[in-house]
Amino acid sequence: MNPYLKLIRPSVCLLSIFGLIVGLLLVGIPFELWILPILVVFLFSASGNTINDFFDFEIDKINKPERPLPSGKISKKEAIIFYLVLGLIGLIISGFVSLNFFFLALLNSILIFMYSRKFKKTLLGNPIDSWLACSVFLAPVLISGGFTELLTSTTTILAIIAFFGNYGREVLKDVEDIKGDKIIGARTLPIVFGEFKATILGKILIFVGSVFLFLPFFFKGFGLIYLVLAILCFFICLSILTVRDVKVAQKLIKVVMFLVIFSFLTSLFF
């Protein structure tokens, strides 16, 4: 694979685009207006992966020496220029979508840099990462509306579920990575408060997210098929509370997130 393609992690970029498309469908944005938002999300996702590798250079020399930067296929100077070009083009294009979409892009561009530079392995790392993950579901609302529309949009519920689910998963991931994080002097939740408390908090966050699954049925008029899928997701989340292996719990929450997105899409057809 081309080192620049490997640097931006295309699979991660595609996941972000998929989340945006779900939001575009739910909001009802016309297909002809999809191209620019999708391009912006791709560019910001690619820039975020690039700057993340830039600041993880020393760690990756040990853990992932085959990555483009530590392997020497791309220099740090080339990586930072690539990051700036991707981010700047994405920001410029976002201005042609809508003013509110531009403000969200500007906020996220700042958070992407600060997360990679300073907050990734701190207590603020997980909530920032979770915001970035869930914001793709909010972006479609800002294409045709304003920030006040977020209060009543269906995609906001999906964003809340994604935020808590991702937050809980990231906490459990930190529990799994605690040994390596201690070596690099990280200040994650399990390091600061202990593995047991962090594991409990991660599972609680996942459970809280699952509770929001029922709001679309009771307040947005989603059908019975959605309710059945929501109940299935809810019980999987309940099972996570009893799982001791954090790696297994992480895999289960991934399954839940895909089911949640699928269940929201069913509301468009049933």
Secondary structure in CASP SS format (residue, H / E / C, confidence):
PFRMAT SS
TARGET T0000
AUTHOR 0000-0000-0000
METHOD secondary structure of the structure
MODEL  1
M C 1.00
N C 1.00
P H 1.00
Y H 1.00
L H 1.00
K H 1.00
L H 1.00
I H 1.00
R C 1.00
P H 1.00
S H 1.00
V H 1.00
C H 1.00
L H 1.00
L H 1.00
S H 1.00
I H 1.00
F H 1.00
G H 1.00
L H 1.00
I H 1.00
V H 1.00
G H 1.00
L H 1.00
L H 1.00
L H 1.00
V H 1.00
G C 1.00
I C 1.00
P C 1.00
F H 1.00
E H 1.00
L H 1.00
W C 1.00
I H 1.00
L H 1.00
P H 1.00
I H 1.00
L H 1.00
V H 1.00
V H 1.00
F H 1.00
L H 1.00
F H 1.00
S H 1.00
A H 1.00
S H 1.00
G H 1.00
N H 1.00
T H 1.00
I H 1.00
N H 1.00
D H 1.00
F H 1.00
F H 1.00
D C 1.00
F H 1.00
E H 1.00
I H 1.00
D H 1.00
K H 1.00
I H 1.00
N H 1.00
K C 1.00
P C 1.00
E C 1.00
R C 1.00
P C 1.00
L C 1.00
P C 1.00
S C 1.00
G C 1.00
K C 1.00
I C 1.00
S C 1.00
K H 1.00
K H 1.00
E H 1.00
A H 1.00
I H 1.00
I H 1.00
F H 1.00
Y H 1.00
L H 1.00
V H 1.00
L H 1.00
G H 1.00
L H 1.00
I H 1.00
G H 1.00
L H 1.00
I H 1.00
I H 1.00
S H 1.00
G H 1.00
F C 1.00
V C 1.00
S C 1.00
L H 1.00
N H 1.00
F H 1.00
F H 1.00
F H 1.00
L H 1.00
A H 1.00
L H 1.00
L H 1.00
N H 1.00
S H 1.00
I H 1.00
L H 1.00
I H 1.00
F H 1.00
M H 1.00
Y H 1.00
S H 1.00
R H 1.00
K H 1.00
F H 1.00
K C 1.00
K C 1.00
T C 1.00
L C 1.00
L C 1.00
G H 1.00
N H 1.00
P H 1.00
I H 1.00
D H 1.00
S H 1.00
W H 1.00
L H 1.00
A H 1.00
C H 1.00
S H 1.00
V H 1.00
F H 1.00
L H 1.00
A H 1.00
P H 1.00
V H 1.00
L H 1.00
I H 1.00
S H 1.00
G C 1.00
G C 1.00
F H 1.00
T H 1.00
E H 1.00
L H 1.00
L H 1.00
T C 1.00
S C 1.00
T H 1.00
T H 1.00
T H 1.00
I H 1.00
L H 1.00
A H 1.00
I H 1.00
I H 1.00
A H 1.00
F H 1.00
F H 1.00
G H 1.00
N H 1.00
Y H 1.00
G H 1.00
R H 1.00
E H 1.00
V H 1.00
L H 1.00
K H 1.00
D H 1.00
V H 1.00
E H 1.00
D C 1.00
I H 1.00
K H 1.00
G H 1.00
D H 1.00
K H 1.00
I H 1.00
I C 1.00
G C 1.00
A C 1.00
R C 1.00
T C 1.00
L H 1.00
P H 1.00
I H 1.00
V H 1.00
F H 1.00
G C 1.00
E H 1.00
F H 1.00
K H 1.00
A H 1.00
T H 1.00
I H 1.00
L H 1.00
G H 1.00
K H 1.00
I H 1.00
L H 1.00
I H 1.00
F H 1.00
V H 1.00
G H 1.00
S H 1.00
V H 1.00
F H 1.00
L H 1.00
F H 1.00
L H 1.00
P H 1.00
F H 1.00
F H 1.00
F H 1.00
K C 1.00
G C 1.00
F C 1.00
G C 1.00
L H 1.00
I H 1.00
Y H 1.00
L H 1.00
V H 1.00
L H 1.00
A H 1.00
I H 1.00
L H 1.00
C H 1.00
F H 1.00
F H 1.00
I H 1.00
C H 1.00
L H 1.00
S H 1.00
I H 1.00
L C 1.00
T C 1.00
V C 1.00
R C 1.00
D C 1.00
V H 1.00
K H 1.00
V H 1.00
A H 1.00
Q H 1.00
K H 1.00
L H 1.00
I H 1.00
K H 1.00
V H 1.00
V H 1.00
M H 1.00
F H 1.00
L H 1.00
V H 1.00
I H 1.00
F H 1.00
S H 1.00
F H 1.00
L H 1.00
T H 1.00
S C 1.00
L C 1.00
F C 1.00
F C 1.00
END
